[in-house]
Amino acid sequence: MKTSKIILISFLSVVSLFLLSFLITVDGKKYEKNIENAEEAFAQIKVIKACQGADVTVSTDKENQISVPHYKDSTYKMPYEIIGDTLVLKPYKQNERSFHYTVSVNAPVKAFIADGGTITSNVMQDSITIINKNKGQFYIHRDCSISYALLLSQDKSRTVISSNGINKIEMQVNNSNVSINKPIQKVKLEATNNARVTMQRVKSINATCDESSEYKVY
């Protein structure tokens, strides 16, 4: 191939990449301008449950509030209901597009249930109880102040713990996966039915593991 053709092809490739990048940037800015947040306060609760398809971050703040993004001038419905002392969170879509949304709470939550949904916890409280099931996803954010966690994990769910403050965790892991990405002082583990658990530097561990399951400390 002649040098002139190679130079021409290279030039056209660079121009095409530039135009594509420009179009993506413009489209992203246009998208951001068409989105705003709607907020709504809710009553005091003790349990937060995320149903299948829900994707939510929960943080500690001054009031109980849910915040959802929506297209300007569009109708929307807040994706939750309160049943007893439980805040039930549902999938949130607009124009067939799924959205991540946020919840703030002003008091410690007794239990989190990821029932097929995805919860990222960034709450500021001493302890946390997690029930993760039905292929749920639960993440403890690195800035979360949790010191102790009780985890019941099953049904091919996935839990990732990245908190800098966590010292002790008790886990019953059945047919699911758990990853602890920070050093931890004390672990009590029961792993069954193809459970997979990985941990980073544990000082004290009490583990029971059946033949189909395994845990690793690295």
N, C-alpha and C positions, 0 to 999 in steps of 0.2 A: 504494500500500500504506500502511495506517495506521501511524503512528509506533509504536503499542503492539505491532503485529505485528513490525515491524523489530527492536524492542528484544528481544522474546521470542525471535526467531530467532537474534539475535546471542548472547543468553544461553545458549541451548541449544547453539549451536556451540562456545562457550568451554567449557561443561561437558563436551561430548563429547570435545574435544581433551584436556582434563585427565584424563578417565577413561582414554583411550587411552594417554596418556603414563604414567599410573600403572600400567596393566596391563603395558606393555612393561618398565618398571623392575622390577616385581615378578617378572616372568617371567625377566628377565636375572639377578636375584639368585638366584632358584631354580636357574637353570641353573649358575651359578658354584658353588653349594653342592654340586651333584651331580657336579662334576668335580674330579679330582685328577691329579697327575702320577706317572708311573712312569719310573724311570731304570734304565739298564743300561750297564755299561762294555763297551768293545770293544777289540780288539787294535790295535797300531800299524798305520797305513795310510799310503799315499802319494797315493792318488787318491780323490776323492769323486764319485760319479755319481748323479744324480737321474733316475729313470725317469719316464715319462709319468704325470702326475697327482700326483706327489710335490710337496709344498710345504714347504720346510725353510729354516731359518736356521742358518748355520754360524759359530761364534765360536771364538776362542782362549781356552782355560781351562787349569786345572791337570791335567785328565785327559781321556782319550777317553771320551765319554759321550753317549748318546742319551736324550732325554727326550720322552715322549709323554703327552698328556692322555687321560684315559679316564673313563667314567662309573663312579661308585662301585659296588662289588660286581659289576662286569661282567668278563667274560673279554676278553682282548685279546692280540694277537701283535705283537711288535716288528717294525716295517716295514723290516727291513734284512737283508742278508747280506754276508759278506766273501768275495770271490773274489780269491785271490792277495793283492795289495797294495791292492785297491780296495774301498771301502765303497760298496755298492750300496743306495741308498735308494728305497723304494717308496711308493706312495700309502697313506695311513692313514685308515681309516674306522671308525666305530662307529655302529650303527643307521642305516646309509646316509648318515651325515653325514661329510663330509671334514674332516680336521683338519690344521692347520699344526703342525709340531713342530720341535724344535731339536736340534742336534748341537754338541758342543764337542770341540776337538782340542787336544792339548798340544804339538804339533810342526808345523812348516810343512807345508802340503799342496802336493804337486808340481803337481797339475792338478785342475781342477773340470770336470765334464762335465754339462751340462744337456741330457739326452736326452729332451726333451719335458716335463721337470719344471721346477720353479721353485726357484732357489737365491738366497738373499740372503746375501752374504758380509760378515762383520764380523770377519775374521781379522786378527791382528796379525803380519804377516810382510812382508818387503821386496818380494817379487815374486809374481806369480800367472799361471798359464796357464789360459785359459778356452776350452773347446770347447762352443759353444752351437748345438744343432741340433734338428731335428724339432719346430719351433715351441716350443722351450724359452724360458724366461725367466730372465735372470741380472741380479742387482742388486748393485752394489758400494756398500755403505752409506757414508754420509758420514764416519763415524768410523773406517772401515777404514784401516789404516796402510800400505796398498799404495803403493809408489813406482813400480813398473814392472809393466805388464800386457801379455801376449801374448794376443790374442783371435782365435779362429777361429770365425766366425759364419756359419751357413747355414740353409737349409730354413725360411725365414720365422720365424726366431727373433728375440728382442728382448733387447737388452742396454742397461742404464741404469747409468752410472757417475757416482756422486756423491761420491766420496772426496775429502777435503780434501788428502790427502797425495800423490796421484798426480802424477808428473812426466813420465813417458814411457809411450807406448802404441804397440804395433805391431798392426795390424788387417788381417785378410783377411775382408772382408764380402761374402757372396754371397747375394743374394735374402733379405735380412734387414735389420733396423733397429738402429741404435746411436745412443744419445744420451749425450753427455758434458756434465754440468751444472756443471762446475767449470773454471776456467782451467787450462791445461796447457802444459808447456814444449815438448814435442816429440812429434810424431805422424808415424807412417809408416802409410799407408793404401793398400790395394788394394780397390777397390769394383767389383763385377761383378754382372750379372744382376739388375737392379732393386734394387740396394742403396740404402739411405737412411741417411745419417750426418749428425748435427748435433753441432757442437762449440762450446764457449764460449771465446773468446780463446785462440788457439794462437800461441806465439812462433815455432815452426819446424815446417813441415809438408812432407812428401814424399808426394804423393798421385798415384795412378793410378786413373782412373775411366773405365769404358766408357760408351757413349752411352746406355745404359738406366738408368744409376745417377747419383746426385748426392750431393754433400756440401756442407754449409753451415757457415760459421763466423760466429757472431754476437756 
